[in-house]
């Protein structure tokens, strides 16, 4: 992800679209998490469920804050904001991975 912060409106729009797409994916996963088919069955599953649910909420909060900062930037993306964007992309990948691990674990606990 080299040089994600070029000084152009086009790049800002691409970042906003990418982040919105990631947010939509996370919202779909969050809805699946709340589905009755993914309900926890044992105490350790409840702990994982609650931790995952909390991670989704934190991701969404960070996502909104970063999107607002991108929109407010007048002349390109600052180094600090670029770092935040990279961190958010990492959180997205981690959350997807954690959700997949949770589903696999639920499949094994039947």
C-alpha positions, -999 to +999 in steps of 0.1 A: +000+000+000+027+024-011+019+061-011-018+059-004-018+096+004-013+115-028-023+152-029-054+149-051-091+148-048-092+116-069-071+098-043-093+111-014-124+098-033-108+064-038-099+063-001-135+072+009-149+046-015-126+019-002-133+027+034-171+028+027-168-006+010-149-020+041-175-005+064-203-021+044-186-055+046-182-051+084-219-042+087-228-074+068-206-094+091-220-078+121-255-086+110-244-123+104-230-123+139-264-113+153-281-141+134-296-169+154-275-194+135-243-179+150-255-178+186-229-190+212-235-223+229-210-223+258-194-197+281-162-194+261-182-188+229-201-160+247-168-144+256-156-145+220-190-133+208-190-103+231-154-094+222-161-097+185-193-076+189-173-049+208-146-050+181-172-043+154-185-013+173-150+001+178-142-004+141-173+015+131-165+043+154-130+046+141-142+043+105-166+073+109-139+094+126-113+087+098-139+093+070-147+127+086-110+136+088-105+127+052-134+148+041-121+178+061-086+176+046-081+205+022-046+198+008-039+161+006-036+136+033-013+143+062+012+117+074-007+112+107-039+106+088-022+082+064-010+063+095-045+062+108-058+049+075-032+022+074-042+012+110-078+011+100-071-011+070-052-035+094-082-035+118-104-044+089-083-074+079-080-085+116-117-082+122-125-103+091-100-129+103-114-129+138-150-133+125-139-162+102-122-179+132-153-174+153-175-191+127-150-220+123-150-225+160-188-224+162-188-252+135-166-273+156-185-269+189-217-286+177 
